[in-house]
Each structure stands twice: as structure tokens, then as C-alpha cells.
């Protein structure tokens, strides 16, 4: 799978310790908590210290290298030294994928409405194609109109709207060979 997708200075890269300050800046924009979708941030992760951040980045990169069904390829969306967001591609069809989809992403608030999510989703779909995936499931909150538009721009076809513990969620399938954006 390619590690880098480039488009006019915007890149998808593997998580990198060198981006600690830039990542902290993005993290601060979301406010407290671990709610940044696409970053693989868990409640026990210590990202406030350089050492803890390094351990977290190492865990993300190790997960990206695991076997097919347990693998989750984490990528950060960067441009001009800024971390604009994160996106994750989950491989296989396990319980987590059935629940939350193959792809999860989050864009920092100041980078929203600039085409970043659409670009990143199209780029990770290209990586899914290289990985041999035929189609991917993408799930978003039913009321998240920004994500609805992003997913539909990239070829998402609504399968259903289901109730979840976090509220209603829209489930979309994207045929990888036919994705657009």
C-alpha cells in the first residue's frame, strides 16, 4: 500500500513523531477528549508528553503493519506543516468494521469546508483499491451533513439509517473501482 498520496501540497502520511507540535495544535482545536475520528486515539493514550506521544505513534504504526483482518492503516492529513486531520482504513470485515465501517476520518474545525475531507476520502479509497478491496463501508452520524455530502461526492450509496448507542447513523457503501471525487 502506498504510504503517501500527494495533491497540491496536501499529503496523507503515516503518523510521525516529528509532527508532535503540529498534532497538538490540531488536537487543541477539538478541545478536551479523544473524539478525533481517524486518529485511533484511545482514553489511555498520553499524548500530552513527548514520550507518551511517541508510544502512541508507535502503536498506530504497528497496527498499520498487522495482518489483514486486524490491520488499520492510520494516515494523517498534512499540508504546509499543519495536521489538518486523520483518516483510518480498517481492513477485513470484523465486528468493528461492521459497526463503524472501513473508513473513519476527522478534520480539524478550521480546515472544514475546504474540500479536505473529500480529498482525503478519495485518497484513502485509492489506497483501499491498491490493497485489493472491492468496496468499503463508511458510517457517519445521520445529522452530520458535511460527512453525508463528502461520502456521497466520493460515490457513497446509502444502505440504511440505523440506531446506534450514539444516535442514528447513516451507512454507505462505496464501490472502490467506481469511486469519484
Secondary structure, DSSP 4 states (H G I P E B T S, - for coil): --S-EEETTEEEE---GGGHHHHHHHHHHH-SSS--TTS---TT---SSHHHHHHHHHHHHHHHTS-TTT-EEEEEEEETTEEEEEEEEE-S--HHHHHHBSEEEEE-GGGTTTTHHHHHHHHHHHHHHHTT-SEEEEEEETT-HHHHHHHHHTT-EEEEEEEETTEEEEEEEEEGGG---
